[in-house]
Amino acid sequence: MANAEQIKALIRTHFSEGSERFYSIALQIAAHEAMQGHTALANDIKEIIEAERRKKGPKVTTFPENLRGLVLTEEPSEAKEMFVAPDILKERIERIVTEYRQQNRLKSHGLKHRRKVLLIGPSGTGKTMTAKVIAHELKLSLHSIQVDRLVTKFMGETGAKLRQIFDLVRQEHGVYLFDEFDAIGSERSLDNDVGEIRRVLNSFLQFIENDTSDSIIIAATNNPKLLDHALYRRFDDVLYYEKPSKKEIKRLTKNSLAIFIGSCYRWEMIVDESQILSQAEIVAACKDAVKKAILTDSKTVTDAVLLDSLVERRNSYTKLRS
């Protein structure tokens, strides 16, 4: 049966509302049971977890037929306790949540809560996670707009589709994430820009400026230099993301390894190997190490196995950008 540390970890994550970590530890317990030969119990645990995830997981929204595939809806389970980021960034995210919860109080003084937010930073640094955390904390659905698909598939109709999406922003209360936003937010003076994209950007500027709904609109980009300067003043807040600090790398690693974390780690070496990696890449490396531990019947991830996974990710990262 599950050992004492696994049971304690499971209880802690339940009360901290860290649903994804709760699922992760539960699956690790299932893997442990399978290793002990308790196959039926392991399968039962996995089936229960998958059934619950399907209830909460991503789904195509019930929005109008002609927007299917452009807007995806999910009920995020990512609690703020699981979000690893600098304190100043977490404080600013908390401010968005607090102002939303007390919007009526602000409105009584003629003020508006922050609800149009621009997120800027490299891939894998927590921009999408931020949208999920905000949606989870406010108990709202997260609607992700597939901006790149919107532009490439519906060239000539993009402005009309945007109008429909902003109609939904007004009608369907929630958090709306425009990811890869530079696909429509590119600088209007760029030589390689085309007339259609300029028209789309002008439409977006008008829509976001005129939007008075209570929905939260989040735009995320990896390429701020491509954004038209006129966009910035349309947002209530602009948050900047960077790769994790040494302290954040250590916390992220511990969270990701969960019950598989070993007792003696060479943290300096682990942090050094993680320096150029994003949060998402560090989490992926930790998952690779956990898989290896499970498949080799190990109860913990050794620092040697973790370092190998980090080096592998680091080498892939270097080759990709060379």
Secondary structure per residue as TSV (DSSP state, phi and psi in degrees):
chain	resnum	aa	ss	phi	psi
A	1	M	-	360.0	167.7
A	2	A	-	-57.3	141.9
A	3	N	-	-80.8	173.1
A	4	A	H	-61.1	-41.7
A	5	E	H	-64.3	-39.0
A	6	Q	H	-64.0	-44.2
A	7	I	H	-63.9	-43.4
A	8	K	H	-63.9	-41.8
A	9	A	H	-63.1	-39.8
A	10	L	H	-63.8	-44.0
A	11	I	H	-65.0	-42.9
A	12	R	H	-60.4	-45.3
A	13	T	H	-68.0	-31.2
A	14	H	H	-62.4	-46.6
A	15	F	H	-78.5	-17.4
A	16	S	T	-90.0	1.7
A	17	E	T	64.8	21.1
A	18	G	-	-85.3	76.6
A	19	S	H	-58.2	-45.3
A	20	E	H	-63.9	-40.3
A	21	R	H	-68.7	-35.4
A	22	F	H	-58.7	-48.0
A	23	Y	H	-60.9	-42.6
A	24	S	H	-61.2	-46.3
A	25	I	H	-67.8	-38.4
A	26	A	H	-61.1	-40.2
A	27	L	H	-67.5	-35.1
A	28	Q	H	-66.0	-36.5
A	29	I	H	-65.3	-40.4
A	30	A	H	-60.3	-42.1
A	31	A	H	-63.8	-40.0
A	32	H	H	-62.5	-42.5
A	33	E	H	-64.9	-38.4
A	34	A	H	-62.6	-40.0
A	35	M	H	-63.6	-29.9
A	36	Q	T	-83.8	-0.5
A	37	G	T	90.7	6.5
A	38	H	-	-91.3	65.6
A	39	T	H	-62.2	-43.3
A	40	A	H	-61.5	-45.0
A	41	L	H	-63.8	-42.6
A	42	A	H	-60.3	-44.4
A	43	N	H	-65.5	-38.3
A	44	D	H	-62.4	-43.9
A	45	I	H	-61.4	-46.6
A	46	K	H	-63.4	-38.7
A	47	E	H	-65.7	-39.8
A	48	I	H	-62.9	-45.4
A	49	I	H	-63.0	-47.0
A	50	E	H	-64.6	-36.6
A	51	A	H	-63.7	-42.2
A	52	E	H	-68.3	-38.7
A	53	R	H	-65.6	-37.1
A	54	R	H	-63.8	-33.1
A	55	K	H	-65.6	-36.0
A	56	K	H	-103.4	-11.6
A	57	G	S	-72.3	176.4
A	58	P	-	-60.1	143.1
A	59	K	E	-148.2	156.6
A	60	V	E	-71.2	132.6
A	61	T	-	-67.0	157.4
A	62	T	-	-85.4	22.0
A	63	F	S	-64.1	169.9
A	64	P	-	-49.5	148.7
A	65	E	G	-50.6	-41.6
A	66	N	G	-75.0	-0.8
A	67	L	G	-112.2	3.1
A	68	R	T	-61.5	133.9
A	69	G	T	88.8	-16.2
A	70	L	T	-94.1	-27.8
A	71	V	E	-125.8	119.3
A	72	L	E	-110.3	138.0
A	73	T	E	-116.4	139.1
A	74	E	E	-145.0	163.4
A	75	E	-	-111.0	91.7
A	76	P	-	-61.8	147.0
A	77	S	-	-114.5	8.2
A	78	E	-	-78.7	107.5
A	79	A	-	-82.1	156.2
A	80	K	G	-62.5	-25.2
A	81	E	G	-63.4	-24.2
A	82	M	G	-90.5	-4.7
A	83	F	-	-86.9	117.3
A	84	V	-	-99.1	116.5
A	85	A	-	-162.3	165.6
A	86	P	-	-59.6	149.5
A	87	D	H	-57.3	-40.3
A	88	I	H	-63.3	-37.2
A	89	L	H	-69.8	-42.1
A	90	K	H	-64.2	-35.4
A	91	E	H	-65.2	-39.5
A	92	R	H	-71.2	-34.6
A	93	I	H	-67.9	-41.7
A	94	E	H	-61.9	-34.1
A	95	R	H	-64.6	-39.1
A	96	I	H	-61.6	-44.8
A	97	V	H	-64.2	-45.8
A	98	T	H	-63.6	-45.0
A	99	E	H	-63.4	-36.8
A	100	Y	H	-63.9	-46.7
A	101	R	H	-63.3	-28.7
A	102	Q	T	-113.2	31.6
A	103	Q	H	-62.0	-35.4
A	104	N	H	-65.0	-37.2
A	105	R	H	-64.0	-40.7
A	106	L	H	-67.8	-42.2
A	107	K	H	-62.6	-32.0
A	108	S	T	-65.8	-16.8
A	109	H	T	-108.3	15.1
A	110	G	T	75.7	21.3
A	111	L	-	-115.5	156.4
A	112	K	-	-113.8	148.0
A	113	H	-	-79.5	154.7
A	114	R	-	-65.6	124.2
A	115	R	-	-145.2	1.0
A	116	K	E	-124.4	109.5
A	117	V	E	-127.2	135.4
A	118	L	E	-109.4	126.3
A	119	L	E	-109.6	127.5
A	120	I	E	-126.9	129.8
A	121	G	-	165.2	167.5
A	122	P	-	-61.4	162.6
A	123	S	T	-59.7	144.2
A	124	G	T	76.1	15.6
A	125	T	S	-101.1	3.7
A	126	G	S	113.6	12.7
A	127	K	H	-69.2	-49.8
A	128	T	H	-65.6	-37.4
A	129	M	H	-60.1	-37.9
A	130	T	H	-60.3	-46.0
A	131	A	H	-60.5	-39.9
A	132	K	H	-67.5	-41.1
A	133	V	H	-64.0	-44.9
A	134	I	H	-60.9	-46.1
A	135	A	H	-61.4	-43.8
A	136	H	H	-64.0	-46.6
A	137	E	H	-63.2	-33.3
A	138	L	T	-94.4	1.3
A	139	K	T	55.7	45.4
A	140	L	-	-116.2	155.4
A	141	S	-	-74.2	148.3
A	142	L	E	-104.2	121.1
A	143	H	E	-108.0	111.9
A	144	S	E	-98.2	120.4
A	145	I	E	-90.1	124.1
A	146	Q	-	-81.1	83.0
A	147	V	H	-62.4	-42.8
A	148	D	H	-62.0	-39.1
A	149	R	H	-70.2	-36.0
A	150	L	H	-59.4	-42.9
A	151	V	H	-76.2	-45.9
A	152	T	H	-75.0	-38.5
A	153	K	H	-83.8	-29.5
A	154	F	S	-117.2	34.3
A	155	M	T	-55.0	125.5
A	156	G	T	101.1	-23.4
A	157	E	T	-116.7	1.1
A	158	T	H	-58.9	-42.4
A	159	G	H	-60.1	-41.6
A	160	A	H	-66.6	-39.9
A	161	K	H	-64.7	-39.9
A	162	L	H	-61.1	-40.8
A	163	R	H	-59.5	-43.3
A	164	Q	H	-63.7	-39.7
A	165	I	H	-64.4	-42.5
A	166	F	H	-71.3	-25.7
A	167	D	H	-63.6	-40.0
A	168	L	H	-69.1	-35.8
A	169	V	H	-56.6	-38.4
A	170	R	H	-76.2	-38.1
A	171	Q	H	-86.3	-40.5
A	172	E	S	-105.5	101.8
A	173	H	-	-65.2	129.1
A	174	G	S	176.5	-167.3
A	175	V	E	-104.0	125.7
A	176	Y	E	-112.3	120.5
A	177	L	E	-108.2	117.4
A	178	F	E	-97.9	91.7
A	179	D	-	-84.5	160.9
A	180	E	S	50.2	45.9
A	181	F	G	-63.0	-24.6
A	182	D	G	-63.9	-12.8
A	183	A	G	-61.7	-29.4
A	184	I	T	-118.3	-10.8
A	185	G	-	-98.1	19.4
A	186	S	B	-69.2	151.3
A	187	E	-	-54.4	126.2
A	188	R	T	-66.3	-19.5
A	189	S	T	-91.0	-1.5
A	190	L	-	-62.5	136.6
A	191	D	T	-62.4	-33.5
A	192	N	T	-89.3	6.1
A	193	D	-	-75.7	149.5
A	194	V	-	-110.6	159.8
A	195	G	H	-56.3	-38.8
A	196	E	H	-62.4	-43.9
A	197	I	H	-65.1	-38.7
A	198	R	H	-61.3	-41.0
A	199	R	H	-66.5	-39.6
A	200	V	H	-63.3	-45.0
A	201	L	H	-61.7	-44.7
A	202	N	H	-59.6	-39.9
A	203	S	H	-63.5	-45.4
A	204	F	H	-61.0	-43.0
A	205	L	H	-58.7	-41.8
A	206	Q	H	-68.0	-45.1
A	207	F	H	-61.4	-46.8
A	208	I	H	-70.7	-32.8
A	209	E	H	-71.2	-36.0
A	210	N	H	-87.1	-10.2
A	211	D	-	-69.6	125.2
A	212	T	-	-122.7	18.6
A	213	S	-	-70.5	177.3
A	214	D	S	-99.1	1.4
A	215	S	S	-68.0	153.3
A	216	I	E	-96.6	127.7
A	217	I	E	-109.2	122.8
A	218	I	E	-122.0	126.5
A	219	A	E	-113.4	134.5
A	220	A	E	-125.3	139.7
A	221	T	E	-145.0	148.5
A	222	N	S	-96.4	-12.3
A	223	N	-	-127.1	75.7
A	224	P	G	-62.7	-25.2
A	225	K	G	-66.9	-20.8
A	226	L	G	-84.9	-12.8
A	227	L	B	-76.9	141.9
A	228	D	-	-68.9	134.1
A	229	H	G	-61.5	-25.6
A	230	A	G	-64.9	-19.3
A	231	L	G	-68.8	-39.0
A	232	Y	G	-57.0	-41.1
A	233	R	G	-75.0	-9.1
A	234	R	G	-82.1	-12.1
A	235	F	-	-101.0	146.1
A	236	D	S	-77.8	-24.8
A	237	D	E	-153.8	146.8
A	238	V	E	-126.2	120.5
A	239	L	E	-111.0	136.5
A	240	Y	E	-109.5	137.6
A	241	Y	-	-118.4	142.8
A	242	E	-	-134.5	171.6
A	243	K	-	-66.8	155.0
A	244	P	-	-67.0	149.6
A	245	S	-	-77.4	174.4
A	246	K	H	-59.6	-43.1
A	247	K	H	-63.8	-40.9
A	248	E	H	-69.8	-36.3
A	249	I	H	-59.7	-44.7
A	250	K	H	-63.4	-45.6
A	251	R	H	-66.2	-41.5
A	252	L	H	-62.3	-41.6
A	253	T	H	-63.8	-45.0
A	254	K	H	-62.7	-43.7
A	255	N	H	-61.3	-41.9
A	256	S	H	-72.4	-36.2
A	257	L	H	-78.0	-26.7
A	258	A	G	49.3	-125.2
A	259	I	G	-72.0	-8.2
A	260	F	G	-90.9	3.4
A	261	I	B	-70.8	137.2
A	262	G	-	-83.7	172.0
A	263	S	S	-87.4	-29.2
A	264	C	-	-125.2	105.5
A	265	Y	-	-119.2	143.6
A	266	R	-	-85.8	80.9
A	267	W	H	-61.2	-33.5
A	268	E	H	-61.2	-44.5
A	269	M	H	-67.0	-41.0
A	270	I	H	-62.5	-45.5
A	271	V	H	-64.0	-42.3
A	272	D	H	-60.1	-42.5
A	273	E	H	-70.4	-19.9
A	274	S	H	-94.2	-6.2
A	275	Q	T	-53.0	-43.2
A	276	I	T	-92.3	1.1
A	277	L	-	-90.9	151.5
A	278	S	-	-83.5	171.2
A	279	Q	H	-55.8	-45.4
A	280	A	H	-62.9	-38.0
A	281	E	H	-71.5	-35.5
A	282	I	H	-66.0	-43.9
A	283	V	H	-61.0	-41.9
A	284	A	H	-63.1	-40.8
A	285	A	H	-64.3	-40.2
A	286	C	H	-64.2	-40.7
A	287	K	H	-64.5	-39.0
A	288	D	H	-60.1	-42.5
A	289	A	H	-66.2	-39.8
A	290	V	H	-64.2	-41.7
A	291	K	H	-58.7	-43.5
A	292	K	H	-63.6	-39.8
A	293	A	H	-62.7	-43.2
A	294	I	H	-63.7	-45.4
A	295	L	H	-72.9	-17.2
A	296	T	T	-106.7	15.2
A	297	D	T	58.6	33.7
A	298	S	-	-94.1	142.7
A	299	K	S	-83.1	-21.4
A	300	T	S	-137.3	164.0
A	301	V	B	-91.5	119.8
A	302	T	-	-74.4	158.0
A	303	D	H	-67.0	-25.7
A	304	A	H	-66.5	-43.8
A	305	V	H	-65.2	-42.6
A	306	L	H	-63.1	-43.7
A	307	L	H	-62.5	-40.1
A	308	D	H	-60.2	-42.8
A	309	S	H	-65.7	-39.5
A	310	L	H	-67.8	-41.3
A	311	V	H	-63.2	-41.5
A	312	E	H	-60.0	-45.8
A	313	R	H	-64.7	-40.5
A	314	R	H	-63.6	-43.4
A	315	N	H	-64.4	-41.3
A	316	S	H	-63.3	-40.7
A	317	Y	H	-61.9	-45.0
A	318	T	H	-64.7	-44.0
A	319	K	H	-65.9	-37.7
A	320	L	H	-62.3	-34.4
A	321	R	H	-102.2	3.7
A	322	S	-	-84.6	360.0
